[in-house]
Amino acid sequence: CHSLKYLKIILVLSGILFIIIMLIYEAKSLLCITTAWSYVLSKIPASRAASYLALIPVVALLISWLWLSETPVTSSLIGGGVVLLGVLLVNRRSS
């Protein structure tokens, strides 16, 4: 009975510790993301910077192909092409 009680205490404490570690990790990630976004906004307008956020899945697809040797499916390639075309159209210079 006592060992079961101690096991429950250990499980609860390890869960609390896990939550604390994840909160610290998330805070660091949020700080990095906020700093990067602020830097980007200091260089280009927000409307242009926001359109580049659509490239995140395309870059993730490229990384998974290069580093993880995952084969992208046809719909992902078509979707990536549409996203690239959309970002190019939105950010083109008007003449």
Secondary structure, 3 states (H helix, E strand, C coil): CHHHHHHHHHHHHHHHHHHHHHHHHHHHHHHHHHHHHHHHHHHCCHHHHHHHHHHHHHHHHHHHHHHHCCCCCHHHHHHHHHHHHHHHHHHCCCC
